[in-house]
Amino acid sequence: MCDVSYSQSIPVIDLKDLDGPNRTTLVHQIRRACEEDGFFQIVNHGVPENVMKSMMGIAKEFYEMPVEDRACLYSEDEKQPVRVFTSLNLSKDKVLNWVDYLTHPCHPLEEVIGSWPQKPAAYRDIAGKYARELRALILRLLAAISEALGLDSDYLNKILGKHSQVMNINYYPSCPNPDLTVGLPNHSDGNALTVLMQSDVSGLQVFRNGKWVAVEPIENAFVVNLGDQLQVVSNGRFRSVEHRAVTNMQSARISIPTFYSPSDDAFIAPSTSMVNEQQPALYRGYKMEEYVATFWKHELKGKSLLDRFKI
């Protein structure tokens, strides 16, 4: 875990005036972050503080329950939409991934909430409110990112089809030998956009300018990163960036990413506005279901999956 910078940082964007007279300035800031970093933190984003704190609290409560209360959700079958599992491709891992997950879909909320964990008793109510707020925030971000590409504000909303929203609760226990483990190996996200709430324990690192940069938690902020699908749609103008999670000896860490993706039947390809003679298409078009099937066939490693769709 050497060569980690704690002095550099990813951009922090204040969204207070995103829907006001300073929208053009904020869209420019988002464009620059998407082009140069692929990661940024947001503050004054509109999600109530009490909703965020309640979600983090119920996440901690979930992992503090007796193991048998979570065991009924355990599955290694990636096709199970609601499950608790440990690590990724456990039998294939060459380095031990030190993390437990709860994952479940969040959209359409009224159709999926009945499949969520029944314990803790308040989980569905608290996580449901959080999921609604996150979807509203993500739709605002997608509109701004569309504008940052010079496209109509509803462009990304339309090409994502019926949309997919999945939430994970990642639990990284304190680790006696953090040099021998990794919370999550370096990878880029295969979705369109990820919005992450961190606990107050550092662990997220982003590959930036040839070195790993620690993303220190900011109170009431979200970390936003672009997924591979937005790199394809932008024809490489915007970047999905490798990142990883590391463990530590002192404290457990919880992170709650919301993954927003095209639905399986959505067709993803470089926008025609991003392609010309000087900038030919870098990627072939495909249905999202093909990308997902390819993801589950291969180990999570770097950006090698996206490379499979290059022309």
C-alpha positions as CSV (number, residue, x, y, z in Angstrom):
1,M,0.0,0.0,0.0
2,C,2.9,2.3,-0.6
3,D,3.0,5.6,-2.7
4,V,-0.3,6.9,-1.3
5,S,-0.8,10.6,-1.3
6,Y,-2.7,12.2,1.6
7,S,-1.9,15.8,0.4
8,Q,-3.6,15.7,-3.0
9,S,-7.3,15.5,-3.2
10,I,-10.2,15.1,-5.7
11,P,-12.3,18.2,-6.4
12,V,-15.0,19.3,-4.0
13,I,-18.0,20.9,-5.7
14,D,-20.7,22.9,-3.9
15,L,-24.0,22.1,-5.5
16,K,-26.0,24.8,-3.6
17,D,-26.7,26.8,-6.7
18,L,-27.0,23.9,-9.2
19,D,-30.6,24.8,-10.0
20,G,-30.0,28.6,-9.8
21,P,-28.3,31.4,-11.6
22,N,-24.8,29.8,-11.2
23,R,-25.7,26.6,-13.0
24,T,-23.4,27.3,-15.9
25,T,-20.4,27.7,-13.5
26,L,-21.2,24.5,-11.7
27,V,-21.7,22.6,-14.9
28,H,-18.2,23.8,-16.0
29,Q,-16.8,22.6,-12.6
30,I,-18.4,19.2,-13.2
31,R,-17.1,19.0,-16.7
32,R,-13.6,19.7,-15.6
33,A,-13.8,17.1,-12.8
34,C,-15.3,14.5,-15.2
35,E,-12.5,15.1,-17.8
36,E,-9.6,15.3,-15.4
37,D,-10.5,13.2,-12.4
38,G,-13.5,11.0,-12.9
39,F,-14.1,11.5,-9.2
40,F,-15.4,14.4,-7.1
41,Q,-17.0,15.1,-3.8
42,I,-20.3,17.1,-3.5
43,V,-21.6,19.2,-0.6
44,N,-24.9,21.1,-0.3
45,H,-26.4,18.4,-2.5
46,G,-29.9,18.5,-1.1
47,V,-30.1,15.2,0.7
48,P,-31.1,15.9,4.3
49,E,-28.5,15.3,6.9
50,N,-30.9,13.3,9.1
51,V,-31.6,10.9,6.1
52,M,-27.8,10.4,5.7
53,K,-27.1,9.8,9.4
54,S,-30.1,7.5,9.7
55,M,-28.9,5.4,6.8
56,M,-25.4,5.1,8.2
57,G,-26.9,4.2,11.6
58,I,-29.1,1.4,10.3
59,A,-26.2,0.1,8.2
60,K,-24.1,-0.2,11.4
61,E,-27.0,-1.8,13.2
62,F,-27.3,-4.4,10.4
63,Y,-23.7,-5.6,10.9
64,E,-24.1,-5.5,14.7
65,M,-26.9,-8.0,14.6
66,P,-26.2,-11.6,15.4
67,V,-24.7,-13.5,12.5
68,E,-27.7,-15.8,12.3
69,D,-29.9,-12.8,11.5
70,R,-27.9,-12.1,8.4
71,A,-27.2,-15.7,7.5
72,C,-30.6,-16.2,5.9
73,L,-29.6,-13.6,3.2
74,Y,-26.2,-15.2,2.4
75,S,-25.7,-16.3,-1.2
76,E,-22.8,-16.7,-3.6
77,D,-25.1,-16.6,-6.5
78,E,-24.6,-13.2,-8.2
79,K,-28.0,-13.5,-9.9
80,Q,-29.7,-13.2,-6.5
81,P,-30.7,-9.5,-6.4
82,V,-30.8,-9.4,-2.6
83,R,-28.0,-11.1,-0.7
84,V,-25.2,-10.9,1.8
85,F,-21.9,-12.2,0.6
86,T,-18.2,-12.0,1.4
87,S,-15.5,-10.8,-1.0
88,L,-15.6,-11.1,-4.8
89,N,-15.0,-14.4,-6.7
90,L,-13.7,-15.8,-3.4
91,S,-12.3,-19.0,-5.0
92,K,-10.3,-17.0,-7.5
93,D,-8.9,-14.3,-5.2
94,K,-5.1,-14.2,-5.1
95,V,-5.2,-11.6,-2.4
96,L,-7.8,-11.9,0.4
97,N,-10.5,-9.3,0.1
98,W,-11.5,-8.2,3.6
99,V,-15.1,-7.1,3.2
100,D,-18.7,-8.2,3.6
101,Y,-21.6,-6.9,1.5
102,L,-25.3,-6.4,1.6
103,T,-26.7,-5.6,-1.9
104,H,-30.2,-5.0,-3.1
105,P,-32.1,-3.2,-5.9
106,C,-33.7,0.2,-5.2
107,H,-35.7,0.9,-8.4
108,P,-38.6,0.8,-8.9
109,L,-38.8,1.2,-5.2
110,E,-42.4,0.1,-4.7
111,E,-41.7,-3.2,-6.5
112,V,-38.5,-4.2,-4.7
113,I,-38.7,-2.9,-1.2
114,G,-40.6,-6.0,-0.1
115,S,-37.6,-8.1,-0.8
116,W,-35.2,-6.1,1.5
117,P,-34.0,-7.3,4.9
118,Q,-36.7,-7.5,7.5
119,K,-34.2,-6.8,10.3
120,P,-33.4,-4.4,11.7
121,A,-37.1,-3.5,12.0
122,A,-36.6,0.0,10.7
123,Y,-34.4,-0.9,7.8
124,R,-37.0,-0.8,5.0
125,D,-38.3,2.6,6.1
126,I,-34.9,4.3,6.6
127,A,-33.3,2.8,3.5
128,G,-36.4,3.5,1.4
129,K,-36.2,7.2,2.3
130,Y,-32.5,7.2,1.5
131,A,-33.0,5.5,-1.8
132,R,-35.6,8.0,-2.9
133,E,-33.3,10.9,-2.0
134,L,-30.4,9.3,-3.8
135,R,-32.4,8.7,-7.0
136,A,-33.5,12.4,-7.1
137,L,-29.9,13.5,-6.6
138,I,-28.5,11.2,-9.3
139,L,-31.1,12.4,-11.8
140,R,-30.0,16.0,-11.1
141,L,-26.3,15.0,-11.5
142,L,-27.1,13.1,-14.8
143,A,-28.8,16.2,-16.2
144,A,-25.7,18.4,-15.3
145,I,-23.3,15.8,-16.8
146,S,-25.4,15.7,-20.0
147,E,-25.1,19.5,-20.2
148,A,-21.3,19.2,-19.4
149,L,-21.0,17.1,-22.6
150,G,-22.9,19.7,-24.6
151,L,-26.0,17.5,-24.8
152,D,-29.6,18.0,-23.9
153,S,-30.1,17.8,-20.2
154,D,-32.3,14.7,-20.5
155,Y,-29.9,12.8,-22.8
156,L,-28.4,10.4,-20.2
157,N,-31.8,10.0,-18.6
158,K,-33.2,8.7,-21.9
159,I,-30.4,6.4,-23.0
160,L,-30.4,4.6,-19.6
161,G,-33.6,2.9,-20.6
162,K,-35.7,1.9,-17.6
163,H,-32.8,2.6,-15.3
164,S,-31.2,0.4,-12.6
165,Q,-30.4,1.5,-9.1
166,V,-28.6,-0.8,-6.7
167,M,-27.3,-0.1,-3.2
168,N,-24.5,-1.9,-1.4
169,I,-23.6,-1.7,2.2
170,N,-19.9,-2.6,2.4
171,Y,-18.5,-3.5,5.8
172,Y,-14.7,-3.6,6.2
173,P,-13.8,-5.1,9.6
174,S,-10.6,-3.9,11.3
175,C,-7.8,-6.2,10.0
176,P,-4.8,-7.5,12.0
177,N,-2.6,-7.7,8.8
178,P,-3.8,-4.9,6.5
179,D,-0.7,-5.4,4.3
180,L,-1.9,-8.9,3.4
181,T,-5.4,-7.9,2.5
182,V,-7.3,-5.4,0.4
183,G,-10.8,-4.2,1.1
184,L,-11.6,-4.1,-2.6
185,P,-9.0,-4.4,-5.4
186,N,-8.4,-1.7,-7.9
187,H,-11.1,-1.4,-10.5
188,S,-13.4,1.0,-12.3
189,D,-17.1,0.8,-11.9
190,G,-19.1,-0.9,-14.6
191,N,-22.2,1.2,-14.2
192,A,-23.0,4.8,-15.3
193,L,-22.7,6.8,-12.0
194,T,-21.8,5.9,-8.4
195,V,-22.7,8.0,-5.4
196,L,-21.0,6.9,-2.3
197,M,-21.6,7.8,1.4
198,Q,-18.5,7.1,3.5
199,S,-18.3,6.6,7.3
200,D,-15.8,8.7,9.1
201,V,-13.0,6.1,8.6
202,S,-10.7,6.6,5.6
203,G,-10.2,3.8,3.2
204,L,-11.2,4.9,-0.3
205,Q,-8.2,5.5,-2.7
206,V,-8.3,6.8,-6.3
207,F,-5.6,6.4,-8.9
208,R,-4.7,9.9,-9.9
209,N,-1.7,11.3,-11.8
210,G,0.2,8.0,-11.5
211,K,-0.3,7.5,-7.7
212,W,-3.0,6.5,-5.3
213,V,-4.7,9.4,-3.6
214,A,-6.7,8.9,-0.3
215,V,-10.2,10.3,-0.4
216,E,-10.7,11.6,3.1
217,P,-14.3,11.7,4.4
218,I,-16.0,15.1,4.5
219,E,-19.0,15.3,6.8
220,N,-22.3,15.2,5.0
221,A,-20.6,14.9,1.6
222,F,-21.0,12.3,-1.1
223,V,-18.2,10.9,-3.4
224,V,-19.3,10.8,-7.0
225,N,-17.5,8.8,-9.7
226,L,-18.2,8.1,-13.3
227,G,-18.6,4.5,-14.4
228,D,-17.5,2.8,-17.6
229,Q,-20.9,3.5,-19.3
230,L,-20.3,7.2,-19.2
231,Q,-16.8,6.8,-20.6
232,V,-18.3,5.0,-23.5
233,V,-21.2,7.5,-24.1
234,S,-18.7,10.4,-24.0
235,N,-16.4,8.5,-26.3
236,G,-13.6,8.7,-23.8
237,R,-13.9,12.4,-23.1
238,F,-15.1,11.7,-19.5
239,R,-13.2,9.0,-17.6
240,S,-14.1,6.2,-15.3
241,V,-11.1,5.9,-13.0
242,E,-9.6,3.0,-11.1
243,H,-10.1,3.0,-7.3
244,R,-9.7,0.7,-4.4
245,A,-10.6,0.3,-0.7
246,V,-7.9,-0.5,1.9
247,T,-8.2,-1.8,5.4
248,N,-6.7,-0.8,8.7
249,M,-5.9,-2.3,12.1
250,Q,-7.8,0.1,14.3
251,S,-11.3,0.6,13.0
252,A,-14.0,-1.0,11.0
253,R,-15.3,1.0,8.1
254,I,-18.7,1.2,6.3
255,S,-19.3,2.6,2.9
256,I,-22.7,2.8,1.1
257,P,-22.4,3.1,-2.7
258,T,-25.5,3.6,-4.9
259,F,-24.8,2.2,-8.4
260,Y,-26.9,3.8,-11.1
261,S,-26.9,1.9,-14.4
262,P,-28.6,1.5,-17.7
263,S,-31.3,-1.2,-17.7
264,D,-30.2,-4.5,-19.3
265,D,-32.1,-3.7,-22.5
266,A,-30.5,-0.3,-22.9
267,F,-28.2,0.2,-25.9
268,I,-25.0,1.9,-25.0
269,A,-22.7,3.5,-27.6
270,P,-20.7,6.7,-28.0
271,S,-23.0,9.7,-28.6
272,T,-23.1,10.8,-32.2
273,S,-22.2,14.3,-30.9
274,M,-18.9,12.9,-29.6
275,V,-17.9,11.2,-32.9
276,N,-16.4,12.8,-36.0
277,E,-13.5,12.3,-38.4
278,Q,-11.0,13.7,-36.0
279,Q,-12.5,11.7,-33.1
280,P,-13.7,8.4,-34.4
281,A,-15.7,6.0,-32.1
282,L,-13.5,4.3,-29.6
283,Y,-16.1,1.7,-28.5
284,R,-18.6,-0.4,-30.3
285,G,-22.3,-0.3,-29.3
286,Y,-23.8,-3.1,-27.1
287,K,-26.7,-3.9,-24.9
288,M,-26.1,-3.5,-21.2
289,E,-26.9,-7.1,-20.6
290,E,-23.9,-8.1,-22.7
291,Y,-21.6,-5.9,-20.5
292,V,-23.1,-7.4,-17.3
293,A,-22.6,-11.0,-18.6
294,T,-19.0,-10.2,-19.4
295,F,-18.5,-8.6,-16.0
296,W,-19.5,-11.8,-14.1
297,K,-17.3,-14.0,-16.3
298,H,-14.1,-12.1,-15.4
299,E,-12.3,-11.0,-12.3
300,L,-12.7,-7.5,-11.1
301,K,-9.4,-6.0,-12.1
302,G,-8.4,-2.5,-13.3
303,K,-10.2,-1.4,-16.5
304,S,-9.6,-4.5,-18.5
305,L,-13.3,-5.2,-18.9
306,L,-14.0,-1.9,-20.7
307,D,-11.1,-2.7,-23.0
308,R,-13.0,-5.7,-24.3
309,F,-15.5,-3.2,-26.0
310,K,-13.0,-1.1,-27.7
311,I,-13.0,-0.9,-31.5
